[in-house]
Amino acid sequence: MVDISIVVPLFNEEESLPELVAWIDRVMAQHTYSHEVIMVDDGSSDASWQVINRLRLTYPYVRGIKFQRNYGKSAALQVGFEVAQGQVVITMDADLQDSPDEIPALYQMITEQGFDLVSGWKKRRYDPLFSKRLPSKLFNATVRTVSGIKLHDMNCGLKAYRRQVVKSIEVYGEMHRYIPVIAKQAGFARIGEKAVQHQERKFGVTKFGLERFVNGFLDLFSVMFVSRFGKRPMHFFGVLGSLMFLLGAGSTIWLIVSKLHSQSHGVPFRPVADQPLFYIAVATVIIGVQLFLAGFLGELMARSASDRNRYLIEADTANNA
């Protein structure tokens, strides 16, 4: 097992890779850490894979993994986490905007200060104001409010993890933005933050457009819902369905009782079926039943899931004598 595994997801970054690896090599040469660099090529269409193979001849600790097509950053990180052998796992982007000079300090925060996860904070950014910085501030403020994790830069690619964290969580879709949230929900609550240097992009162009913010908010709702109700869907759908059913049924009963009362006292009344509230109530009852059935089906699926009894154990003090 090595001290540090550096996981670098990349897509069309052939120009920056030699400089990045040389920079990492200089930093590691100044310390006594054993390390490996895992470069995950996310289906690049340029010569990134050829560059990685050439770098492996000069730097034996470099390992390359290539996807057949572009699957996204989350998939690249997940594969890197699965093969990483380090006690501490560092992730960083391949575009030279993350500084390898931050690695030793991040490593010490994990090993000496006891953090499970340390996220970088690009306190001073060189990205465009309106297309990146302002939307990022809004995004991070929303995530802080919803998740309760007080990080300034949730989506910073430069992060450090204790080994158990990356071996316990699963990153899929575009959930790499919410790794701190996923880690906290898995029981790794010691989450820290470090202000890090942010470099101007030297080569190429950004691979993410404005749609990432729309997708990001949708993914936030997904990760929060799955974490809270993934193993007990009836607690959400069943409660909501029951409330709607009772509201619709109560409204219908009130309409019928009101009609009978008016009829018995000779007061003019409207037929129940002529009132819009009746149809709203019926629709509410139907939706309530459907939500309840959705919760029931969700419970059946959750009970059949292979990981329904998967729990993370930090320590076991059983006496085997």
Secondary structure, DSSP 4 states (H G I P E B T S, - for coil): --SEEEEEEESS-TTTHHHHHHHHHHHHHTS---EEEEEEE-S-SSSHHHHHHHHHHH-TTEEEEE-SS---HHHHHHHHHHH---SEEEE--SSS-B-GGGHHHHHHHHHTS--SEEEEE-SS--S-IIIIIHHHHHHHHHHHHHH----S-TT-S-EEEEHHHHHH----TTGGGGHHHHHHHTT---EEEEE--BPPP-SS--S--THHHHHHHHHHHHHHHHHHHTT-THHHHHHHHHHHHHHHHHHHHHHHHHHHHHHHTT-----GGGSHHHHHHHHHHHHHHHHHHHHHHHHHHHHH-TTTT----S-------
